[in-house]
Amino acid sequence: MESMLNKLKSTVTKVTADVTSAVMGNPVTREFDVGRHIASGGSGLAWKIFNGTKKSTKQEVAVFVFDKKLIDKYQKFEKDQIIDCLKRGVQQLTRLRHPRLLTVQHPLEESRDCLAFCTEPVFASLANVLGNWENLPSPVSPDIKDYKLYDVETKYGLLQVSEGLSFLHSSVKMVHGNITPENVILNKSGAWKIMGFDFCVSSTNPSEQEPKFPCKEWDPNLPSLCLPNPEYLAPEYILSVSCETASDMYSLGTIMYAVFNKGKPIFEVNKQDIYKSFSRQLDQLSRLGSSSLTNVPEEVREHVKLLLNVTPTVRPDADQMTKIPFFDDVGAVTLQYFDTLFQRDNLQKSQFFKGLPKVLPKLPKRVIVQRILPCLTSEFVNPDMVPFVLPNVLLIAEECTKEEYVKLILPELGPVFKQQEPIQILLIFLQKMDLLLTKTPPDEIKNSVLPMVYRALEAPSIQIQELCLNIIPTFANLIDYPSMKNALIPRIKNACLQTSSLAVRVNSLVCLGKILEYLDKWFVLDDILPFLQQIPSKEPAVLMGILGIYKCTFTHKKLGITKEQLAGKVLPHLIPLSIENNLNLNQFNSFISVIKEMLNRLESEHKTKLEQLHIMQEQQKSLDIGGQMNASEEIKATNVGNQQIDKVFNSIGADLLTGGEPDNKDDGLQNKHKGASLTLEEKQKLAKEQEQAQKLKSQQPLKPQVHTPIAPVKQTKDLTDTLMDNMSSLTSLSVSTPKIATPSTFASVSPMGLGMMFSTPVDNTKRNLTNGLNANMGFQTSGFNMPVNTNQNFFSSPGAPGVNKMTLGTPASLPNFNAMSPAPAGSKPTQQRPTDMSALNNLFGPQKPKVSMNQLSQQKPNQWLNQFVPPQGSPSMGSTVVGTQMNMMGQSAFGMQGNPFFNPQNFAQPPTTMTNSGSASNDLKDLFG
């Protein structure tokens, strides 16, 4: 990147230095700004050609500069000869005015360092185009290096040179004397112009029919810039020291040969021995055949051969050459007509412009842009010619790039956009609107193109309005949305409402229907559909147009009509229109068909909405009920759980003493639920409680962390040993028959124990429960002492050895075993962890209905007693016996004093045997339950 910048900098610096050294100080620079060095031309390509602009008008020009440093090698008198020769040529060119001669804009100015003059804008010399790049800046510009001449350019260029020579020979009576590629200049438009009149010879008798031209003898000692180019010079000029108009025609023949042979002349001339070279050339010319002219087109080959003839009188003159068939090419004739266009009247111009679209496709683009387009745009100043010129300009615009269009065509179209007369201008622009919107920049579209469309919609001509409405849909996709919404649509609506023409009104509706897809849905619903109700006319065509817009909006995927709009505005408007008397059967059917589609859509959409609302309402109700139930269940479950835990740990002793009163309450609640009719919500709550209870049952039992110290285990073991010792003494005491106390003395016998035998068979399978508590656990209360065999698990499975029944004996003399089973000294009571309520519920699960003391008081003595007397046939105690005796603290402990049903005679005698351990285990479970 840096190298490129340095290269560019050096190039700019070099060019600036060249311009400064060449032109600085020259009077030309006072009025013109000198730009870039672009080409070279003139005799010996001695003139450097620069771009330039006039300071006052900014008009583009070409500045020709001759740097005097080129002739520093010559002697002073030779320098003077060269300067005089160059001055003479420029002065002669300045005096001559003709379309085929280079036009001088500013005469020659001389300074100490250079000669300079200004001409019309120039592209290059023919020599540069043909490959002679002498005196050009390095590197050579790609515009020149890659320039290729088209056939039409070559033909018309040679025709232009011929016309220029015809002007000189016939009108000026002058021989140019140095017609070479260096002296043929291609201007900015591609036209070939003659310059380099350094060696021109005027006629000595211009008034006579046969002019005479004096000729100077060839002087090889003169500097090369003071001599014509011998390679393009006629032989007679050297050999016979004579010249005439035919000599220029010979030079024209050599130029034609060079053009078709890449700039190579027909003969090479040795300037050191000029006479010998021309003598040899003369012999070759006399034997010149068609084989030497193979690169020359066949249709002009014979004419070139004639031009190169040794005899001057045989050569065709310039006027004859302009009429040869070779120059009758359509392209050349077209270009020639453009050059003479200013001489034609409007009728001739109009006929020519009408036929031009057929010719333009046959011409190269460069020729069209450089030669034809400027001539066409120059006619825009003539309003009568604009309708004939404009189609050709727009046709050329289609072939141009966007950059070329913006640079060359759009500036010329600006004033035309604003012209309203003649009316054909608007028609032409509307027909090419897609081209204009595609290549015109957005700013120019808003400022120039769309205002023209708006004027067309507002034009008084019905024809213009109809055409505009028909064309708008074809380029609607190219119009930006804000312009369409805020400017175009309102004018279409106004045209529809305000016109008195049915065709305009119908076309307005059709236009709106076609551009609906480019509009926003809500704009259509809020602006277009309400507008339809404002249309006053009821003609069938208008009604069908209204129906068409409704149908397009209704069926379009992007647009659509809401059910609210259908029910509130569309259907109330369409239904009355459908019964207009002007409609025929087909039109009525069209209305009814659309109305039915709308009704079906309305029904389906609203029905779907209502169904969805119903489903949502039902879901919301269920969610609300479920939320309330869940909240109440959580609160109740928490309260019930806390109450049950407190009840279990605070009332275990009371439950044991009262014979399972809580179970009676639970059964009472169940009976209450069974007896009373439950509501649906209560049943749902009950079902959810059952589901939660089932989930709790299915959970794995909690495994409490082992925090039991070693000491309590030893305490339990020691207590068991003591219990076994007491059992032996208890067994011996139970053999003797106790003495029954009388009722009158029962209350006073405080140390006497009451022996009661509980024989309640229980299904062991129903008692196989696991509660998570320590199996080796003994409950100790102040009212009784219950030693437990540590080797037996009262809550084990039915197959494990245990207590099946428990017998309470009443010996006459029953010692208090509280003192016999104290806890070992130094042991501390262990604190039990709160247990899972579900396990306790399972442990204290459903039992047989319990009877309270009040209920017992209402029963007969035998019924009450039978609850405690074991049935006959009870199994006797096995080999393994575990006795359990409860020492009752007194009559008041059971509330028996004064109870008429409490008769000691009614109690059975204590058995001599103990029940087996399995039955005792079940009774313990009943007791704990």
PEQUISUL-V460601 format. One record per pair of residues at least 24 apart in sequence whose C-alpha atoms are under 6 Angstrom apart, sorted by sequence separation. I is the first residue (numbers start at 0). J is the second residue. D is the distance in whole Angstrom. If there is no record, write none. Layout:
<<I;J;D> <I;J;D>>
This chain:
<<30;54;6> <175;199;4> <216;240;6> <174;199;6> <174;200;5> <299;325;6> <173;200;6> <214;241;5> <173;201;4> <173;202;6> <767;796;5> <172;202;6> <784;817;6> <763;797;6> <156;191;5> <259;294;6> <352;387;6> <259;295;6> <505;541;6> <508;544;6> <512;548;5> <876;912;6> <401;438;5> <876;913;4> <230;268;6> <386;424;6> <465;503;6> <520;558;5> <876;914;4> <877;915;5> <562;601;6> <875;914;5> <876;915;4> <860;900;6> <433;474;5> <468;510;6> <472;514;6> <539;582;6> <21;66;6> <67;112;6> <67;113;5> <66;113;5> <65;113;5> <65;114;5> <757;806;6> <64;114;6> <177;227;6> <756;806;5> <64;115;4> <252;303;5> <756;807;5> <63;115;5> <755;807;5> <63;116;5> <754;807;5> <755;808;6> <62;116;6> <126;180;5> <252;306;5> <754;808;4> <62;117;5> <125;180;5> <126;181;5> <252;307;6> <754;809;3> <61;117;6> <753;809;5> <61;118;5> <124;181;6> <249;306;5> <752;809;6> <60;118;6> <61;119;6> <125;183;6> <249;307;5> <60;119;5> <61;120;5> <124;183;6> <125;184;6> <60;120;4> <61;121;6> <124;184;4> <124;185;6> <752;813;6> <123;185;5> <122;185;6> <99;163;5> <122;186;5> <722;786;6> <121;186;4> <122;187;5> <120;186;6> <121;187;5> <245;311;5> <120;187;5> <770;838;4> <719;788;6> <770;839;6> <174;244;6> <178;250;6> <737;810;5> <738;811;5> <737;811;4> <807;884;5> <40;124;5> <25;110;5> <38;123;5> <843;928;5> <101;192;5> <100;192;5> <101;193;6> <99;192;5> <100;193;5> <101;194;6> <38;135;6> <808;909;5> <783;885;5> <783;886;6> <88;195;6> <88;196;4> <88;197;4> <87;197;6> <757;867;5> <804;914;5> <758;869;4> <804;915;6> <803;915;5> <84;197;6> <802;915;6> <803;916;4> <802;916;3> <803;917;3> <804;918;3> <805;919;4> <801;916;4> <802;917;4> <803;918;1> <804;919;3> <801;917;5> <802;918;5> <803;919;3> <802;919;4> <803;920;5> <802;920;4> <803;921;5> <804;922;6> <801;920;6> <793;920;5> <129;261;6> <129;262;5> <752;886;6> <41;181;5> <749;889;6> <40;181;5> <41;182;5> <81;225;6> <165;317;5> <164;317;6> <165;318;5> <41;195;5> <161;317;5> <158;321;6> <155;331;5> <734;911;6> <151;330;6> <151;331;6> <188;369;5> <188;370;5> <663;848;6> <663;849;5> <659;849;6> <655;926;6> <655;927;6>>
